[in-house]
Amino acid sequence: MKGLRISALGIALGALAVASQAQTGGSVAICPWQFNDGNVTSRTMVTDTLAKILEHNGYTVLTQGTVEDSYRSMAPGMRMRHGLPDVGDLGKYSTSVGAGRLVYGTTSWHTRSIWVGTGPKTISTADVDLYIYGAKSGKIVYQRHAQGRSDERESVLKDVGDVLLTPLITVVSGGPATPREQRAAQIAIARAIRPWIRRHDQPK
């Protein structure tokens, strides 16, 4: 009986810790992202870039595997609008994973080959729609559309330079599309989330 009481107490304390973490707003879950085009490597770059930016700015990013498992368990009953979760169900989801905020959205790529000088050059453009849901307010607290092009130069990327934590993927003329998609995704994600990061809406 004593062992059962200790076990129950441990479960209760664990639940309380999760609830407390969600209320402080320091925990963030990156919901399964919606993609149009882009290969697996390029898609992974989207969530990796998001996680690194958030962690660098003091947020606790929940383990992606746990977040996605919980999402899949809720998916059959989750209402969707335009391919994204309905706001009414995001509250249940944030509670299920113990997150103070949910980051979710879409990314699409347009990759094409253009003729430059004496040969072809591959250029990729990534479009990102990013949303942040706040568990405390029960509503979307931030949303932004942003675009990134793989041929943008570092010298003109002052608007994202302070949140891009790793060097941009280096690309050269011609060749496979993957590095261009990755670079475009890095720029678009950083551009989309930077205004929110720069606000004083930081974890306490």
Residue pairs with C-beta under 8 A, 6 or more apart in sequence:
18 98
19 98
21 27
21 60
21 98
21 100
22 94
22 95
22 98
22 99
22 100
22 135
23 100
23 135
23 136
24 100
24 203
24 204
25 100
25 101
25 134
25 135
25 136
25 203
25 204
26 58
26 59
26 60
26 100
26 203
26 204
27 59
27 60
27 61
27 62
27 98
27 99
27 100
27 101
28 54
28 59
28 60
28 61
28 62
28 99
28 100
28 101
28 102
28 103
29 61
29 62
29 67
29 93
29 94
29 97
29 99
29 101
29 102
29 103
30 47
30 50
30 51
30 54
30 61
30 62
30 64
30 67
30 103
30 104
31 67
31 71
31 85
31 93
31 102
31 103
31 104
32 67
32 68
32 71
32 104
33 43
33 46
33 47
33 104
33 105
33 106
33 107
34 83
34 84
34 104
34 105
34 106
34 107
35 43
35 46
35 106
35 107
35 108
36 106
36 107
36 108
36 109
37 108
37 109
37 110
37 111
38 107
38 108
38 109
38 126
38 181
38 185
39 178
39 181
41 178
41 181
41 182
42 109
42 178
42 181
42 182
42 185
43 107
45 169
45 181
45 182
45 185
45 186
46 107
46 128
46 185
46 189
47 64
49 164
49 185
49 186
49 189
49 190
50 103
50 189
50 193
51 61
51 64
52 165
52 166
53 163
53 164
53 165
53 189
53 190
53 193
53 197
54 61
54 103
54 193
55 61
56 163
56 165
57 163
57 197
57 202
58 202
58 203
59 101
59 203
60 203
62 97
62 98
62 99
66 97
67 97
67 99
70 93
70 96
70 97
71 93
73 96
74 89
74 92
74 93
74 96
77 89
78 85
78 86
78 89
78 93
79 85
79 86
79 88
79 89
80 86
83 106
84 104
84 105
84 106
84 131
85 93
85 104
87 133
87 139
87 140
90 102
90 133
91 135
91 138
93 102
94 100
94 101
94 102
94 133
94 135
95 135
99 135
100 134
100 135
100 136
100 203
101 132
101 133
101 134
101 135
101 141
102 132
102 133
102 135
103 130
103 131
103 132
103 133
103 193
104 130
104 131
104 133
105 128
105 129
105 130
105 131
105 192
106 128
106 129
107 126
107 127
107 128
107 185
107 188
107 189
108 126
108 127
109 124
109 125
109 126
109 127
109 181
109 184
109 185
110 124
110 125
110 127
111 122
111 123
111 124
111 125
111 177
111 180
111 181
112 122
112 123
113 120
113 121
113 122
113 123
114 120
114 121
114 123
115 121
116 173
119 173
119 174
120 173
120 174
121 151
121 173
121 174
122 150
122 171
122 173
122 174
122 175
122 176
122 177
122 180
123 149
123 150
123 151
123 180
124 149
124 150
124 177
124 180
124 181
124 183
124 184
125 147
125 148
125 149
125 150
125 184
126 147
126 148
126 149
126 181
126 184
126 185
126 187
126 188
127 145
127 146
127 147
127 188
128 145
128 146
128 147
128 148
128 185
128 188
128 189
128 191
128 192
129 143
129 144
129 145
129 192
130 142
130 143
130 144
130 145
130 146
130 189
130 192
130 193
131 140
131 142
131 143
132 140
132 141
132 142
132 143
132 196
133 139
133 140
133 141
134 140
134 141
141 201
142 195
142 196
142 201
144 192
144 193
144 195
144 196
145 192
146 188
146 189
146 191
146 192
147 188
147 191
148 183
148 184
148 185
148 186
148 187
148 188
148 189
148 190
148 191
149 184
149 187
150 171
150 179
150 180
150 181
150 183
150 184
150 187
151 171
152 187
154 161
154 168
157 164
157 168
157 187
159 191
159 194
160 187
160 190
160 191
160 194
162 194
163 190
163 193
163 194
163 197
164 186
164 187
164 190
168 183
168 186
168 187
169 179
169 180
169 182
169 183
169 186
170 179
170 183
171 179
171 180
171 183
